[in-house]
């Protein structure tokens, strides 16, 4: 599902889109010509090196805060790998600035007449909520569920969200008004088609935190004490909630609104139902990276 936004000839003010003195975008420090059409997002800046190790050629390396990027090529495909850090607030920055690099003329500060659609894939780690999903599985998010509230800040939210899924989910989980209203967004059709084989499919939930928002109780009580059990038992129109992470919803939502082909695939490193985890997951993530590079 993609949203066709109405173009405008109005100039974007310097305060709204900050461009650095060297012509790069404010946070990512990339210039428009340095961005490939194929983009891999990773959370951990250290994982950028795991992806670039597969590149046959590198063009540029950029770094600012948690945003580290390398543009290079794999089997003749030009690819940019970029770290986002943790959380959908960072994804708001990343997706907006990636789109600006592709679709804003930095000289005139106006939208380009010819829009560029990017292929954007998140490769991450995640915890499964279903007992039958083993550690080390690759799970592709056919649908991403946002419990972070980010997409609710955008006026076009309803154009890409799945309202019936949202209502079914809130009723099933006993959602309270004090929590951000959840949103459901499907991955890009083209990206999903590329990953139809070789991995599991399901619904991936993005939480706005690692502990309480993912049902982990350390010292503080939870607003939804039964959330993990409710997540596990939620099924609607043949789709079940498979896993929890912290970024896919914003990628799916903003990607759909901006007209990009996006998706998320995660390596399962913990199972919340069975209460087990594998801290030695890096070799399996390397396999996931190779698998994703072949598909993107």
N, C-alpha and C positions, 0 to 999 in steps of 0.2 A: 504494500500500500504506500503510494507516494502522494504528496500534496503539491499541487501546482500553485505556487505563490504568485501573486500579482506583482509584476515588475514595476519599478518606479524610477523616474529620471532624476529624482531628488538626490542631491549630494549628501553623503553620510558625514556628519560632523566629526572633527578630530577627537572630540571627547567621547564619541560613541564607538569609534573604531580607531584605536591608537596604532600608528605605524611608526616604527623606530627610525632613527636617522639614517640607518643603512638600508632602508627599504624593506625591512623584515616586519612581520606581524608581531604584536606586542609581547605575548607570552611565549609563543613557540619559537620565535627568532628565525623563522623560515621566510624566504622570499618566494614569490609566486612561481618562478621558474624552477625552484628546487623541489617542488611537490610533485610526486608521481600520481598517476591516476589510480594505482593500486596501493592501498594503505593498510598496514597491519598495526593495530593498537595493542600495546601491552601495558599492564599496570606498573610493573617494577622496572625502573630505569636500567637495572642490571640485566633484565631479560632482553634488552635491545641487542646486547652483544650475542646472545644466543641465536637471535634471528640473523643478524648481520654475518655470522659465521658461515651461513649458507650462500651469501652473496658472492658472485664471481667478480664483481666490479663495484666500487664505491665512488659516488660523486661528491657528496658533502656530508659533514657531521655537524650537528648543531646541538647546543645544550643551554638550558636556562631553567634553574630550579629543578623541579621533578620532570620537566619536559625535555627529553633527550631524543634526538632523531638522527637517522642515517638514511640517505637515499642512495640506492644502488640497484643492481640487477640480479635476477635469478632466472637462469635458463632463458635469457633474452627478455624477460619481463621487468620493466622498471617498477620498483617498489620503494615506498617510504615506510620505514618502521619507526614508530613514535611511542614513547612512554607517556602515560597519562597521570600517574600517581593513583591514589585510591579515592573512589567516590564519584557520584554523579555531578557534584559541583564542579569538579575538574573536567568532566566530560562536557559540560556546558561551555567551558572555555575552549576545549579542544575542537569540538564539532563546529562551533561558530567560527573559529579562526581558520580551520581547514576549509570551510565553505567560502570564507572571505578570500582566502588565497586563490581559490578556484574561480570565483564568480564576481569579485569586485575588482574594478580597475583602480589600482592604487594611485594612479596619476590624477584621474578625474574624480575619484571617490564616488563613482556611480556603479550600479549593477551593469555587468556585461550583457549585451543583447543576446549572445549565444551562451547558454548555460552549460556548465561542465558537470557531469554526474560522476562522482567518485565511487570506487569500490572500496568499502571500509569494513575490515574484519577485526573484531577483538579476539585475541587469544588469551585466555586467562585460566585461573584455577578456581575451583568451586567445591561446595559441599552438597552432596546428594541428600534428598529427603525420602527417597524411595528405597526400601530394603533390597530390591532386586537390582540396583545399580551398583556394580562392583567398583572398588577403588581402581583408578587408572583408566576408567571409561572416558571416552570423548563424547560430550553432550552438546548438540547444536540447539540453539534457542529458536524454535519456530515462532514462538511468541515470547516477548519479554514483558514482565510485570514490574511496574514501578511503584514501590512503596516510599519513594523518596520525595514525591511532590513536585519535582522539577518541571515536568511538562505542563503542570497546572498554571505556571507563570506565563505561558504562551497562548495568545488569543485563538490560534488555529488548532488547539489541542483536540477538539472533538472531530476534526476532519480525518485524523489518523488513528484515534483510539477506538477500541472495541467495547462499546457501552454495555452490551449484554453480558460479556465476560466479567466486566467490572462489577455489575450488580450481583451476579451470581456469586462472585468471590466474596464480596462484602457480606452478603447474607450468610454464606457458609462459615465464614471466619468470625462472625459477630463483630464486625468492624465498628469502631467507635468514632464519633465526630471529632475527637481530640487528635486523631491520627490523620496524616495527609491522605487525601482521597487517592486510591490506587488507580493506575492506568495500565491498559494492555495494548501492546502494539506488535504487529507481526513483523518479522524480518523481511528484507527485500526478496522479492520472488526470484530474481536472477541469482542472488547469493545462495538462497536456500536450495535451488536446483543444483548448484555445484556441489553441495554437501549432502545430497540425498543418499549417498552410499558411504559406508565406512565409519559411521558414527551413530549414536543414539539421538533421538529427537524428542523434544518436549517443550515445557514452558519453564523459563528461567526467571526467577524473582530477584530483583535488585533491592537490597536493603540499604538504608541510610546510616548504617553502622555495623560493626562486627559482633558486638555483644548483645545488648538488649534487643535491637531491631532484628536480630537473627535468632532470638529465643534463647540466648545463653544467659544463664543466671549465675552471677558471681556473688555480689553482695546485695544488689538491688532487686526489688520485685519487678515483675513484668506486667504491662498493661493488658497483654493477651497471653496469659500463662499457657494456654493450650495451642499456641500458634503453630508449632512444628507438627503436631498431630493433625491440625486442621489443614495445613499446607499439604501434608502427605495424602489426606483423604479427598482433597479437592480435585474434581474432574468435571469437565464441561465440554460438551460436543466432541467427545472422544479424545480430548487433550487433558493430560495430567501435569501437575506441577512437579518438576523433576529435581531442580537444584536451586541453590541460593548463592549469589555473589553480590557485587556492589556497583556495577557499571552498565550492564547491558541495556537496561530500560531507557536511559538517556540517549544511548547510541541509536537504538531503534526509533525512538520518538523523534529526536531532532533530525536523524537521517531521513525519515519519512517526510517530515515537514519541508526539508530543504531539497528533496529530490535526489538523494544518494542511495546507492545500492549497499545495504549494510547487513551485518550479521554478527553473532557472537558464538564462539565455540570454546568450551572449557574442559580442562582435564579434572576429573573428580579426585580430590585428594583427601576427602573425609566423607563419612556416611553418618548423618545425624540420627537415622533410625537405629542403626547398629552401634552407634557411639564409638566408631573406630576411625582411625586416621593414618595416613602415610606421610610422615615428614620428609622422607627421601623420595621425592616425586620428580626431581629435576630431569632424570633420564627419560621419564615418560613424557614430560612436557617438551623435551627436545624432539621426540617422535611426533608429537602433536604439531609442532612448528613445521617440520618437514611435510607432514600430511597437508597442512593448510597452505603452504607455499605451492604445493602441486595443484591445489584446487583453485586458489585465487587467480 
